[in-house]
Amino acid sequence: MLNAITIDVEEWFCVEAFRQQFPMQAWARQKTRIQTNIVHVVELLKEYDVKATFFILGWIADKFPQIVEYLHSNGHEIGCHSYSHKLVYQMTPQEFKEDTLKSIAAIRGESNIPLIGYRAPTFSVKPEHDWVWESLAECGFKYDSSIFPIVHDLYGSKDAPRFAHEIQVSGGKSILEIPLSTIRILGKNVGFGGGGYLRIFPYWFTNWAIKKLNAQGFPVVVYFHPWEIDRNHPRLKAPIKSRLRHFTNLRTMEIKLKKLLEKFKFGPIKQVFKLEYT
């Protein structure tokens, strides 16, 4: 079965764990590593002849427009990851719409790169946010991959559907919601396919979970960030919870990804879910 592999393109200092230490107005003063890390990611995928979906932060696209063109020219799908990496549930509908449009403009630049997919920062969309789906549809998106049906202190909607489903919006339009993958254990949803879950859980658990969902007929959505395979990731002081979430098992992340890429078949979201550009 073809599974989806996705990369959230952001700098190490853009993450929610370091929001207080690195507010957006301080980003331009930080040492960037994204260009080197993106090349590393693309070379890794090329080794296994895999194309992926890259959800790009608008701020990154503005600062490094060559990254968007580099990914597009290498045959990867381009998606939107907001502009400012601000939690959606901390924005008003108008702020969300403005942030999304700003990001679209930055990612597309002077080109006409197809853009049909969106992923919210830190999976901060909740099913009851009807205005999000309306706004995404108005902006021309065909799918969203922001819902994580788990319990978490920053995000998550444990009662949300676990698998891809259509969400109807006004004007006869719809958005395909593609949740992040979970496995049922003792009656609860457990994340496993990316980020801290992929880093913290042993490889055998991820392998087992993917095989189980595939056997049930469901593709898995794997995700990671370029900084998670950065061999020279900057170290800094932070609250213990932030350090655990951000730094745990960084040294083994690339090893796990290589094992997954070798064992399972992966592609971009548009291919896995048979979505077409218009």
N, C-alpha and C positions, 0 to 999 in steps of 0.2 A: 504493500500500500504506500502511496505517496503521502508523506507528511510535510507540514509547512515549517520552514525555518525562517525566523525573523530576527532582525537586528535593530535595536533602538539606538540611533546615532546621536549621541550626546557626549559631552566631556565629563571627565570624572568629577569635576566640581559643580556640575549642573544637577546632580542627584538630590532627591528630597532629604536624604540623610545629612547632607551638609548645607542645607538651605540657610540656616542661621549664620554659619561661618562664611558662606559664599553667596550673598544675595546677588541678584542678577546684575545690579549696577557694578559689582566687583568682578564679574566674569572677564571683562576685557583686560584686566590687569594680571590674570593668571597665566601660567605657562601652559600652552595648549599641546596636546599629544594626539589629537584626533586624526590628523593627516597620516601620521605613521601607523596608527592603530587600524585605520580603514584599509590601508594597503595590506597590512598583516591579515586582516579578516578576509579580504578578497583573494589573497594568495592561498589562504587555508581552504576556502571554498573551491577554488580552482583546482587544487590538488585532488579533490574528489568529484570534480565536474558537476558542481552543484550551483544552481542559481537560487537567490534568496530574496526576501522582501526587506528593504531597508526603510524603516520609519525615521525620517530625518527631522531633527529639531530646526525650526526656522532660523533661529539665531545662528546655528552652525552654517546653514545654507547661505545666510547673508555674509558671514565672515569668510567662509571657504566655498564659494560657488563651484570651484573646480571639483570638489568632492561629489557633488550631485552629478556632474557630467561624467566623472570617472566611473561612478557606479552604474549610471545609465548606459554608458558605452560598453561596459562589461556585461550587459545583458540582464542586470538585476532589476527587480521591480522597485519603484520608488513610492513610498508612502509618507504621510504627514504625521509628525509627532508633536504638534503644537508649535508655538513660537518661543514662549517664555518658560516652558516646563512648569507652569503653575498648576496646582491641583484644580480640576474642573469644578469640584463642589465648593471651592472658595471663590468662584467667579459668578457674576451675574450672566444671564443669557446674552446680553449685549456685549459684555467683556469677552465671553467665549467666542462669539461670532467674529469680533474684531481680531482676536488673537489667531483664530483659524484662518481668516482671510489674509492676514499679514504673513502667516507661515506659508500659505499657498503661493503668494506672490514671491516670497523669498526663494522657495524651492524651484519654482518654474523659471524665475529670472527672465531672461530674454528668449528662452526656448519654449517648446510646447510639449514638455515631458508629461505623459499621461499620469494622472494622480487620482486614484479611485479609492484608496484606503487610508483610514485614520486610526491612530492609537493614542489614547490619552496618556499624559504623564502619570506615572505611578498607578495606572489602571483606575483612575479616579472618577470614572463614570458609574453612576448607579442606575438600575433599570427604571426607577421612578422619574428620572430626569428626561421627561418627554421632549423638552425643548432642545436637548442635545441632538436627538435623532432628526428633529425638524431642521435644525441648523446645518447638520452634516449633509442632509439631502439637498438643501438649498445651495450648498457649496459644491454640489456635484459628486459627492462621494457615493460609492456603491456599497461599501462595507466598512464596518468598524470592528476593531479587535481590542476592546478596552475593558470588557467585563471579566472579572476574575471571581468565579463562584465559590469563594472560600471565606473564612473568618480571619480578619487581619486588622491591626490597629490603625493602619493608614488607608486601606482600601478593602474591597471585597463585598460581595453580595451573595451570601451562602445559599439563598433560595432561588437564585437566578438559574435559568436553564444552562446545562453544562455543555451543550453542543450547538453547532451553528443553527440559527433560526432567523426567520424574517421578522422585521419590526415594521409595521405599517405606519406611514406618516401621511400628512395631508396631501391632497392633489393626486391621490392614487399612486404615490411613490412608496418605496420601501427601502430599508437598509438591511443588509445581511449582517447580523451580529455574529462574530466568530470569537467565542470566549477562549480564554487561556485554559489549557488542559488540566484536568484534575482526575484523580482516581478515588474511588470510594473505599474507605477503610473504617470499619466499625461504625458504619452509618454516617460518616462525615466525609466531606470533600477535602482532598489533600493535593496541593500543588506539587508538581515535580519536574516540569518541562523547561525550566529556565531560571535565570537570575540566581538568587540565593538558594532556591530549592535545588537547582541542578548542582550548585557548588557544594551545598551542605550534605545532601543525601548521597550515599554511596552509589557507584555506577550500577551495581546489580539492581538497585531499586528502580532507577530510571529505565533501565533495560526491560525489567519486568512490567512496569506500568505501560510503556509504549506497546509492547507486544500484546498486553491484555486489551488495550483499547483498539488496536488494529484488528485483533481477532474478533472483536465485537462489531467491526465495520466502521470505526471512527478514526479519521486522521488526527494526529497529534500536532499541536502548535508548540514548537520549541522557540525560545527567545533568549537572547543575551545582549550584552553591551560591549562595544569595542574595548572599554577599559578593563573588562573582566579577563582579557587575555593579553594584557599589557605586562610584559616582563619587568618593566621599570616603572610601574605605577607608583606615584608619589605617596609617601606615608605621612600621616598627620594625626595630631591628637583630636579626639572626638569622644562624645559620650559612649559608654561601653556598648549600648544597643546598636548605635550607628556603626561602630567599629566591627561588631560581630556580623552585621548584615552586609557590610561593604567589603571587608577584607578577608573573611573566612574562605579558605581554600582557593584563593586566586591562583596559586601556583599549580593547582591540578585541573583548572577549568579547561584549558586547551586540550589536555589529555583526554578528558571526558568527551569533549566535542568531537575529537578525532575518532574516538571509538564509535560514537553515534553515527557520524558521517560514513564510516566504513560499514556499519552493520545495517543501517536503515536507509530507505530512499527518501530524499528530501527535495523540495522545490519551493517556489514562491507561492504566496497565498492565492494569487490570481489563477495559477495553474492547478493548485490542489482543489480549489472550490469552483473551478471552471467559470471564472468571471472574465468578461470581455470589456475592452475599452470602447468607448463611443466618442 
